[in-house]
Amino acid sequence: EVVLQEPMASDPGWNTSDPTDAALTGIWEWGIPVGSTAQASAGVPAPGGDQSCYVTEIGTPGDSAGIHDVDFGETTLTSNQYSLSATGLHLVSYWRWFSNSTSVSLPDDILTIWKSFDGGDTWEVIETIGPGNPQASGGWFQNTFWIEEGESPTDSLMLRFRTGDLGVGSITEAGVDLLEITQITCVGGPPP
């Protein structure tokens, strides 16, 4: 059973900053992106045709790819806290965009995604996308992970997405869209 679907059709109110962020441009924001060689031109197609998502700064049509990308530090996007059932397995999926290979500089930046089961007090890395990864050149890719029954002591989940321009000034863009949580429960017993 799909217990949560966040298609980003309206702004879900995720936190688009962190006290440790230093990026001067490319700060996370919600809306319909303006495509470039590095940034998505739309979110993941959702029911009803909505194209909104979170991206690292929405550009202006006609701007070059390096005008609104992430520069001079990191930027962080943190989800709301979502409730989980105390029973059953949960399958979590989200779509992400990361581009760090469109400039003349060598790609040297990363997108890191974390999960928290205690309201954001502690975080555990889910995945890191960086140089050499075939999914670091733009495009929407879906990632999934399992939450075992009892794994979250608070029966809740938060996600955090962080990227930045930490190297020689390469063009860095990221996006997040369509979060889903599916609960899987078994009923009955083994066959006789």
Secondary structure, DSSP 8 states (H G I E B T S, - for coil): -EEEEE--SS----B---TT---SB--EEEE-----SSS-SS----GGG---EEEE----TT--TTSSS-BSEEEEEE---EE--SSSEEEEEEEEEEE--SSSS-----EEEEEESSTTSS-EEEEEE-TT-TTSEEEEEEEEEEE-TT--TTSEEEEEEEEEE-SS----EEEEEEEEEEEE---S----
